[in-house]
Amino acid sequence: MKTWTTIGLVAVRELRERVKSKAFLFSTAFILLMVGAAIILPAILDDEGPGRLSVTTSAALSRTALDQFETASGGDPVLTVSTAGSDEAVRVAVEEGTADVGVVSGPELIIASGEPSASVSLLASVLGFDRAAAMLDARGISLEDLAPLLEAEVPVTPLRDATDPEDAVLASFGVILLYITILTYGQWVVLGVIEEKSNRVVEVVLGAVRPRQLLAGKVIGIGLLGIGQVIAIGLIALAASTLGGDSVPVPDAAPTAFVAVLLWYIVGFGIYGVMFAAAGALASRQEEAGNATLPFTILLTVGYLVSFSAIEEPNLVVRILSFLPPFAPISMQLRMVNGDAALWEILLSLALAAAMIYGVVRVGERFYRGAVLGQGRKLKWREAWRSAEG
């Protein structure tokens, strides 16, 4: 039987076994439900129209001030103004909660307690500007005369554009998704290897296929499940955005984010899936899986933590990590979504990752071959390596 045919059969077997498990079905349904809810619910909860700010004043506010507030606030919140007979009546209205803010003689703004909100601070600025304009007008000075002085600002030029908030959300989602999927499906590889060792199924299987074929088929089969889940998450996110209409706009970087996550999941699982399989072969019980895979879990977690801490502005550390294969799947995805990675950097990172995958497959296959038939006790890496020589 040809090598790739055998690998394909092993991969299909893994797919069937995992798809039939309740754990996979439940976790997939739960993740898809959470993704859809995370996109749609904020739009539903935020679809209540603009807020309102009720103002009670002891003297009428100028039309100019009201218009300036509406322009500056963009119509949110909507200002509702009522007039009380005196400053004391205004204070009572604020204390009793019938007004959010009061305007008394001075003018002075009063609120019930705490710090003023952004809307109250904006109203204070508008009223202060309106008062200054009235004082200048009384002295025969127009705002047009002062305009050149008011507009004499020193320009600030950024060396690069800031990360779009929507792109930052996509990047953070990609970082989390890659970390969870690579780690989760890597653990499935480990548990699958240990399960086959413990019930001696692997002895029967290796009577028909080579260890290299079994390793490749297992990693590819479980990896395909992860690819399917990533694609399903992307489709659910797109469907949720479509159902949300204009209230849930699709960010411009969404296609790039989807391609980046899918690409780097494949690369990342190619690296970690093989390492996890080799580590799983060293263990004899599921309780030993955590210790066996700890070094690789730490590598993946370091890339995740460093990348997540630099979501909005990738730094030099993230740029360096994006070229190191164990960290590139998460770090380079982040840079791609943020538009911070040049094409040559992406290609170089992929080339280095491909080289590591080749090396990991060669070395990992030897550890796997030397350890997978070990029964009854946990093997050390050196023992597995020497066992493969025989």
JOBELMO-V495146 format. One record per residue. OMEGA is omega in degrees with one decimal (999 if undefined). Layout:
OMEGA, OMEGA
//
This chain:
-178.3, -175.6, -175.6, 175.2, 178.4, 178.3, 178.9, 179.3, 177.9, 179.8, 178.7, 178.1, 178.3, 179.0, -177.9, -178.2, -176.3, -178.6, -178.9, -177.1, 179.9, -179.4, 179.9, -178.1, -179.1, -177.6, 179.3, 179.4, -179.6, -179.3, -179.5, 178.5, -179.6, 179.3, 179.2, -179.5, -179.0, -179.7, -173.1, -173.8, 178.3, 179.2, 179.3, -178.0, -178.1, -175.2, -179.2, -179.0, -178.6, 177.1, -178.9, 176.6, -178.7, -177.2, 172.7, -175.8, 178.5, 177.3, -177.0, 175.3, -178.6, 177.6, 179.5, -179.9, 179.6, 179.2, 179.4, 178.4, -179.4, 179.8, -177.1, -177.4, -177.0, 179.4, 179.3, 11.8, 173.5, -177.3, 173.9, -172.7, 173.5, -176.7, 175.3, -174.2, -175.3, 176.8, 179.9, 177.9, 176.9, 179.9, 178.8, -179.6, 179.5, -179.7, -178.9, 177.3, 177.7, 176.3, 178.2, -177.5, 178.1, 177.2, -179.7, -176.1, 179.7, -6.2, 177.8, 178.3, 176.8, 176.2, -173.7, -177.4, 174.0, -179.9, 178.5, 177.0, 179.1, -179.7, 178.4, 178.0, 177.4, 178.8, 178.5, 179.2, -179.6, 179.9, 177.2, 177.7, 179.6, 178.5, 178.9, 179.0, 179.4, 179.3, 178.1, -179.6, 178.6, 179.4, 177.0, 179.2, -179.4, 177.4, 178.7, 179.1, -178.0, -175.1, 179.9, 179.2, -179.0, -176.8, -178.7, -177.9, 174.3, -177.4, 175.8, -176.7, 177.9, 178.7, 176.5, -177.9, 176.2, 178.6, 177.9, -179.2, 179.4, 177.0, 178.3, 177.4, 177.9, -178.7, 179.5, 177.4, 178.9, 178.8, -179.6, -177.5, 179.7, -179.4, -176.8, -176.0, 179.7, -179.1, -178.0, -177.9, 172.5, 177.2, 176.9, 176.6, -179.3, -177.7, 177.4, 178.8, -179.4, 179.7, 179.7, 178.0, -174.0, 179.4, 173.4, 175.8, -176.0, 179.4, 178.7, -177.7, -178.4, 172.4, -178.2, -178.2, 178.3, 178.3, -179.8, 179.6, 179.0, 178.8, -178.4, -179.2, -179.9, -179.2, -179.4, -178.3, 179.7, 176.9, 178.0, 175.7, 178.1, 177.3, 178.7, -179.8, 177.8, 178.5, 179.5, 178.3, 177.8, 179.8, 178.1, 178.9, 178.7, 179.6, 179.5, 178.2, 178.9, 179.1, -179.9, 178.1, -176.7, -179.2, 177.1, -178.5, 177.1, -179.1, -179.8, -177.2, -176.4, 178.2, 178.4, -179.9, -179.2, -179.9, -178.4, -179.7, -179.3, -179.5, -174.9, 169.7, 179.5, 179.8, -177.6, 179.9, 174.8, 178.7, -172.1, -179.7, 179.7, 179.8, 178.5, 178.9, 178.5, 178.7, 178.9, 180.0, 179.4, -176.5, 177.9, 178.9, -179.5, 180.0, -178.2, -175.0, -177.3, 179.8, -178.0, -176.0, -174.5, -179.4, -178.1, 176.4, 178.2, 178.2, -178.8, -178.2, 177.5, 177.5, 179.9, -176.0, -179.9, -179.3, -177.5, -179.9, -178.0, -176.7, -172.9, -178.2, 178.5, -177.5, -177.3, -179.8, 178.7, 179.5, 178.4, -179.4, -177.5, 176.8, 179.0, -171.1, -179.3, -177.3, -174.7, -176.8, 179.8, -174.5, -178.7, 174.4, 178.9, -178.5, 179.0, -178.7, 179.3, -179.3, -174.8, -175.5, 175.3, -177.6, -178.4, 178.3, 178.4, -179.0, 178.5, 178.8, 177.6, -180.0, 178.4, 178.4, 178.5, 177.8, 179.2, 177.8, 178.7, -179.8, -179.8, 179.0, -179.1, -177.8, -178.9, 179.4, 179.7, 176.7, -179.2, -178.6, -178.2, -173.2, -169.0, 179.3, 178.9, -176.2, 167.9, -179.4, 178.3, 179.4, 172.4, -178.3, -178.4, 178.7, 180.0, -179.4, 179.9, -179.9, -179.6, 179.9, 179.8, 999
//
